[in-house]
Amino acid sequence: MRYRRLGSSGLQLSELSLGSWLTFGKQIEDRTAEALMKVAYEAGINFFDNAQIYSRGESERVMGKILKKMKWPRDTWTVSSKVYFGTGGKLPTQVGLHRKHVVEGCDAALKRLQVDYLDLYFCHRPDKKTPIEETAWTMHQLIMSGKILYWGTSEWSAQEIMEAHMVARQHHLIAPVMEQPQYNLFHRDKVEVEYDQIYRTVGLGTTIWSPLASGILAGKHTMDGHKNSRLRMAGLDWLRERELTAERLKKVEKLKAIAAKLDLSMPVLAIAWCLRNPNVSTVILGASKVAQLKENLSAIEAQDKLTDEVMARIAKVMDNEPKRPQW
Ligand code: NDP
């Protein structure tokens, strides 16, 4: 495993990490979740990603049981939760980034995960109804009280992240250190263009999600979605409709030829491509099977095969270079 600093913080996360969205407490059995975490930990993965909304709290409960059972020393791994969506309740007190929900969400996540503190705590989306001062102060106070170590955001705009930094600077609060954006071969603008300046100015770290665009970049799907995959799961039609297009599948077929020439599998090529971006602190993997995780772990070494020349060939197939502002 290789490790990267989480932005300007001193914390080093493994280049690959393991997440639990749609899998833990939902698509997979708890014993598969346990096997995945074991393989991950033994490979040097030191970050497990979670959120209050994942399977409405069940994902944290499953992960908490496994962490307790494994008895890995607490100083060898990190775990996250995210607050905003709640666990199913829709009352205004049960969602959002106001002090009440951020504090209650943290306490509930600590209980479900059976830990004394969260290493990383994310604001899962921006909350237009809560002043940023309130959220920033709450996060600062959670750090001061020892319940969380680092705070960050997920799918915030660069402007919103900078507002949080301005408030933190003005009041001498601990500022957010990381953002969790979607990043993969199909989805590039935010990570490559929008945040470009704030990697340097405030030292933003990124824990990126859906490196395989929910499995499409694994190269196994047809327009119906591969059977036994998340894209065929009940209630996830919206995800299949959003992610699965004929144009995307055509590109993946072309990418497969590049991967084959390098003796890499398609998912490994796609994950290694994310790792080639130095502004990515860690790529959060999702897996429904142990074999998938084991395969994806080889993306660490595969990075070395993605030379500039290979990256140019991939770029030509994708034909989606983000537009950068000219000045
Ligand atoms: P991916 O895009 O990598 O999708 C993972 C899925 O792809 C797996 O569950 C599996 O699904 C399939 N897959 C993975 N590897 C292989 C392989 N080698 N061969 C074939 N199929 C494979 O990541 P996720 O979308 O799961 O995101 C990763 C993590 O990011 C989440 O667990 C979560 O922690 C975080 N996240 C955060 C969000 C946020 O808003 N902050 C939003 C979404 C995710 P299957 O077998 O079912 O096809």
Boltz pocket constraint, residues with backbone or C-beta under 6 A from the ligand:
constraints:
  - pocket:
      binder: B
      contacts: [[A, 18], [A, 19], [A, 20], [A, 21], [A, 22], [A, 23], [A, 49], [A, 50], [A, 124], [A, 154], [A, 155], [A, 180], [A, 181], [A, 208], [A, 209], [A, 210], [A, 211], [A, 212], [A, 213], [A, 214], [A, 215], [A, 216], [A, 218], [A, 220], [A, 228], [A, 229], [A, 230], [A, 231], [A, 267], [A, 284], [A, 285], [A, 286], [A, 287], [A, 288], [A, 289], [A, 291], [A, 292], [A, 293], [A, 295], [A, 296]]
      max_distance: 6.0
